[in-house]
Amino acid sequence: MIGVAVVALFTVFGASLKATMDRTVSRSFAGDVAVSAPSFGAGGSGLSPRLAGEVRRLPEVETAVGLGRGVAEVDGAGRALTVTDPVALARTFDLGTVHGSLDGLGTDGIAVTEAEAGRRGLRTGDTTVLTFTDGTRQTFTVRAVYGQSELAGDYVVTRAAWAPHRTQDSDTLVAVTFADGVDEEAGRAAVERVADRYGTPQVQSREEFAESSAGGIDMMLTLVYALLALAVLIALLGIANTLTLAVHERTRELGLLRAVGQTRPQLRAMVRWESVLVAAFGTAGGLALGAFLGWVLVQASDGASDTAFAFAVPPAQLAVVAGVGLAAGALAGLRPARRAARLDVLRAIATE
């Protein structure tokens, strides 16, 4: 039960993370395709900032905006900065309600999410001090407060504001919106031709981008499953040992069953079904406990971050876990069942 509960916990939590990522992309990303650096290769250097500009000049494209990443201390606390063109960002991503203006951030303006502004008591027109990694301090004016931060981040600055403090200028994502009337396949092909000149970036639709963003979850689950398989194996050995002891303790009773007409195959089946029932109770309890703990973990994660987590139960994956648990229970009962069937009837009856 404990082994299955832990497997179910991570399965439910992984499915919830995927559902959260899908909902985040579908709700926040209003573009048609996303260009991102491959997960492996290219030295992890990201995308060239020139890529967004070249894609934007294509006749098939209406808007292309690159999202860079920076770090700075905001009033003494380390925070991630989104480095981009704020006007193009608003056309490609759903930022919710925007108070103030994203047009005039310039070199000393910053845009902040409502949640972050609420935590720090900031409003449009207020100032905040940023300390960059090069040691310089600069006062920024909050010129816009926007609603959503799931893909855009909590702080947005322009490339001109970030340029004096950057160590390496690169984008992590380029979001592209096609012009009216442009077929998706034709627009994607045009973007791919430009992207090919910058190495091997991935050009993906919104659905593909959401799926690839959740790819790390599958890797994490694979590792967890491999480790938990050892725990389940130990649990099955425990079932086998328990049944072996039960067969030994019921030697006389088993001999009496054989004496009144029970056959060897019937005795083997009886012991195997006992093993399956033990595994079934443990599997059912583990699935219920794991699903509940997964819900608790999702609720705790939802309360600890600004992202609204979605709770999802994957029935197909949990059905596989249940099937494996029952099959493993039947497998654990093979040896005790074979040992019980080999008992000598007369010696078994004579056992005290």
Number of C-alpha atoms within 10 A of each C-alpha: 22 17 22 27 23 22 24 28 23 21 26 28 26 24 21 22 19 24 19 20 22 20 16 19 21 15 15 18 25 19 23 19 25 26 25 21 23 19 15 7 10 13 9 11 14 19 27 20 20 12 21 24 15 13 24 18 12 17 12 22 20 18 21 27 29 27 24 25 19 21 19 20 16 20 13 10 9 13 16 15 25 25 26 24 21 25 15 17 22 18 17 22 20 22 22 15 12 17 17 16 16 24 13 15 23 16 16 18 21 26 29 27 25 23 16 17 18 11 8 12 10 18 18 17 13 11 16 16 15 21 19 19 14 11 10 10 14 12 15 22 19 23 23 23 28 25 17 23 23 19 17 23 17 23 23 29 26 24 20 15 19 22 13 12 18 16 11 10 18 20 25 18 22 26 26 29 21 23 16 9 7 14 12 16 9 12 20 21 14 16 25 18 11 15 22 12 10 13 14 15 20 20 23 19 17 19 15 15 21 22 17 16 15 19 13 14 17 14 11 12 16 12 10 15 17 10 12 16 14 12 15 19 14 13 21 21 14 13 21 22 16 15 23 18 13 14 20 16 13 14 21 20 14 21 22 17 14 21 14 8 9 13 13 16 11 14 19 21 18 15 25 23 16 17 26 22 15 17 25 21 13 21 25 17 15 22 25 16 19 25 24 16 19 26 20 15 18 22 15 12 14 15 12 10 9 14 16 16 21 20 21 20 18 15 10 9 14 18 12 11 18 21 14 14 24 22 14 20 27 23 15 24 28 16 16 23 26 17 14 23 21 11 18 13 17 13 11 19 17 11 12 7
